């Protein structure tokens, strides 16, 4: 795209879209100096023109066809959200030989490989789809391109990291912190997409595609959110030298790739464990470079817009990397490791009747499944004649721990469904 001016058709003019417009205008000279051309928004599309906030120096329409059919528009930037409608827009844009930039992680989680095939040599930018302003896509695709990626551990949802940080620092329970997060705008009125782990899954799939070239869908990923976390779990973590984080994890061993999202106990000396509040961080281990850590704002209008514009700049410079990092994949036989074959150490929280022999019953069940106990802590319960057992195990398979949990749940002394958290050492 060797032009003196690049015209953008912007789909979506919310928080991120407005920030894109603001930065392109305020930093116009800087961006022109970096690219050698002027980059201007020619027209924006929104669903409801009455909801436009602020004043803009470009026309606004509710008809997306106006920008798709405009031969003078070079790049379509999609910031509207959703899955199927943005996918239709992306396909039409590419078929019209327009470059495409998006921050839409949900759409990419389902349709990234289809878009790559449709695009051919046309550039697609999606830096803003994972971890906001952190340039993790370019780091994985280009900066670490010489490495076999051994593992990825990511704090990639600021809402969950904020909640777990407040629970750790202030000793308050999940529901109280969630309410505060909603009041501050960190959590939606319906927070399930974040707190149940689905947002992390979409982002993890994008990273795994670039790291491994593996095509998986959200429903293929082991997923567990943070809604069951209590102060007892936080206490155990502190007592035994762990941080508790919601992590997106990708690991490769031979021809198997693990993909999972769940609350995780990690050692307090792990670099990623020190990341608190709404911030994001991603640890990537390459076979040549070792561990690298990427830290920054994972959301917010300006941070995400910064990533969007980085893609526009890359396109303006006529540089075009393969969308998902591989011109020809060398690992044709990679496949997801089945959930039940995953190996991990585990933490268990079990509410039981406070009576002799209870721990022995639980230890017997764990022994039957060839699971050995590493640590044990008994915590008083607010319920009369009850106590909470907090246990950690040595490494075992997911299938064995699930079998043991079912048996423990069925004991007469067990008073609630046991809670399990995996333990990792990044």
Secondary structure as UniProt FT lines:
FT   STRAND          5..11
FT   HELIX           15..26
FT   HELIX           28..35
FT   STRAND          38..45
FT   HELIX           49..51
FT   STRAND          59..61
FT   HELIX           65..68
FT   TURN            71..72
FT   STRAND          75..78
FT   HELIX           84..95
FT   TURN            96..97
FT   STRAND          99..102
FT   HELIX           105..119
FT   TURN            120..121
FT   STRAND          124..125
FT   HELIX           127..129
FT   TURN            132..133
FT   HELIX           136..138
FT   HELIX           139..143
FT   TURN            144..146
FT   STRAND          149..155
FT   HELIX           158..170
FT   HELIX           174..184
FT   HELIX           192..195
FT   HELIX           198..212
FT   HELIX           218..220
FT   STRAND          222..223
FT   TURN            227..228
FT   HELIX           231..239
FT   TURN            240..241
FT   STRAND          242..253
FT   TURN            254..255
FT   STRAND          256..267
FT   TURN            268..269
FT   HELIX           271..274
FT   TURN            277..278
FT   STRAND          279..286
FT   TURN            287..289
FT   STRAND          290..297
FT   HELIX           301..316
FT   TURN            317..318
FT   TURN            323..324
FT   TURN            332..333
FT   STRAND          335..336
FT   HELIX           339..341
FT   STRAND          343..353
FT   TURN            356..357
FT   HELIX           358..368
FT   TURN            369..370
FT   STRAND          373..380
FT   TURN            384..385
FT   STRAND          386..393
FT   STRAND          396..397
FT   HELIX           398..409
FT   TURN            412..413
FT   STRAND          419..424
//
